[in-house]
C-alpha cells in the first residue's frame, strides 16, 4: 500500500462547538496548531488514527514537543485539553488515538490502493506463470505439452488452495484463541483479506506477528493490527527479517543519540 499523503480537514471545522470553546482559551492558537499537527502525525503513522513511534512505543509528551517544536508544557496542555474535549483518546499504555479518524482519512482512496495492489499481484503471478511455460522443453508434442500444462495447472491450483487453507486456519486459530472476538466474523474476513491485498512476501507470517504484538500490548483490536501492518508497508518492511533489521538499526541510532534512549 502507498503512504497516506494527505488528510481531510472540514472547511466548517472552526464552526464546531469544541473548536469555538477552545478559541476562548488563552493558548487557543497553540492548541489548535498542535491539533492539526496531531492529525498530520496520525496521517504519517497511517494506523487508523493511532499515533506512535512504532507499534511498541507510544509518543511521550517530550517526544511530541521535539517533533512539533513546542515547549513540553504547551504540548501537555494541548493534550489535556483535546482529551477532555473527546478529540483524542489516550489509553492506559499512553497510545494516542484520534477520535473519528475516518473524518480525516482518505478511506476510499486507501481501498482503491488495496485493489490496485491486488491487481498488480495478480498480473505478477500471470507473468511468472507465462515465464514458466516458456521455459518448458520444446521436444514434446503439442498434445503432450497441453496435457502436461493442464496437469501442472490442476496441481498448482490444488497446492495453492491447500496453502491458503493452512494460512487461513493458522490466523483464525490465533484470533479465536487469543481473545480477538470469537463471533467477529467481519473482523476475521477483513484481516484475512491482507493475505491477498498486501505487499508482504509472506503475509501469513506478518499477520501473525502483528497479532502477537497486539496481544503483547493488550490491544486485541482489528484496527490496531491493521495499523501495525500498514506501518510496516509504509516503511517497506515486507518480511520478518526486515523488521528485525529495522529494530537493530533503531537501537544503534538510539544508542548514538546523545545517550537518550527512546526505548528500542
ZIBELPE-V751090 format. One record per residue. N is the residue number from 1. PHI is phi as a letter, one per 20 degrees, with the letter a starting at -180 (NA if undefined). Layout:
n: (N | N)
phi: (PHI | PHI)
This chain:
n: (1 | 2 | 3 | 4 | 5 | 6 | 7 | 8 | 9 | 10 | 11 | 12 | 13 | 14 | 15 | 16 | 17 | 18 | 19 | 20 | 21 | 22 | 23 | 24 | 25 | 26 | 27 | 28 | 29 | 30 | 31 | 32 | 33 | 34 | 35 | 36 | 37 | 38 | 39 | 40 | 41 | 42 | 43 | 44 | 45 | 46 | 47 | 48 | 49 | 50 | 51 | 52 | 53 | 54 | 55 | 56 | 57 | 58 | 59 | 60 | 61 | 62 | 63 | 64 | 65 | 66 | 67 | 68 | 69 | 70 | 71 | 72 | 73 | 74 | 75 | 76 | 77 | 78 | 79 | 80 | 81 | 82 | 83 | 84 | 85 | 86 | 87 | 88 | 89 | 90 | 91 | 92 | 93 | 94 | 95 | 96 | 97 | 98 | 99 | 100 | 101 | 102 | 103 | 104 | 105 | 106 | 107 | 108 | 109 | 110 | 111 | 112 | 113 | 114 | 115 | 116 | 117 | 118 | 119 | 120 | 121 | 122 | 123 | 124 | 125 | 126 | 127 | 128 | 129 | 130 | 131 | 132 | 133 | 134 | 135 | 136 | 137 | 138 | 139 | 140 | 141 | 142 | 143 | 144 | 145 | 146 | 147 | 148 | 149 | 150 | 151 | 152 | 153 | 154 | 155 | 156 | 157 | 158 | 159 | 160 | 161 | 162 | 163 | 164 | 165 | 166 | 167 | 168 | 169 | 170 | 171 | 172 | 173 | 174 | 175 | 176 | 177 | 178 | 179 | 180 | 181 | 182 | 183 | 184 | 185 | 186 | 187 | 188 | 189 | 190 | 191 | 192 | 193 | 194 | 195 | 196 | 197 | 198 | 199 | 200 | 201 | 202 | 203 | 204 | 205 | 206 | 207 | 208 | 209 | 210 | 211 | 212 | 213 | 214 | 215 | 216 | 217 | 218 | 219 | 220 | 221 | 222 | 223 | 224 | 225 | 226 | 227 | 228 | 229 | 230 | 231 | 232 | 233 | 234 | 235 | 236 | 237 | 238 | 239 | 240 | 241 | 242 | 243 | 244 | 245 | 246 | 247 | 248 | 249 | 250 | 251 | 252 | 253 | 254 | 255 | 256 | 257 | 258 | 259 | 260 | 261 | 262 | 263 | 264)
phi: (NA | e | f | e | e | b | c | e | c | f | f | e | g | f | e | f | f | f | f | f | f | f | f | e | e | g | d | g | f | f | f | f | f | f | g | f | f | f | f | f | f | f | f | f | f | l | c | l | n | f | c | b | f | b | f | d | c | f | f | e | f | f | f | f | f | f | f | e | l | c | f | f | f | f | f | f | f | f | f | f | f | f | f | f | e | m | e | c | c | c | e | f | e | m | f | e | c | f | f | l | g | g | f | d | d | e | f | f | f | f | f | f | f | g | f | f | f | f | f | f | f | f | f | f | f | f | f | f | f | f | f | f | f | f | e | f | g | e | e | c | f | f | f | f | f | f | f | f | f | f | f | f | f | f | f | f | f | f | f | f | f | f | f | f | f | f | f | f | f | f | f | f | f | f | g | f | e | c | m | e | p | g | d | e | f | f | f | f | f | f | f | f | f | f | f | d | d | d | e | f | f | c | g | f | f | f | f | f | f | f | f | f | f | f | f | f | e | l | c | e | c | f | f | f | f | f | f | f | f | f | f | f | f | f | e | l | e | d | c | f | f | f | f | f | f | f | f | f | f | f | f | f | f | f | f | e | e | l | m | e | d | e | o | f)
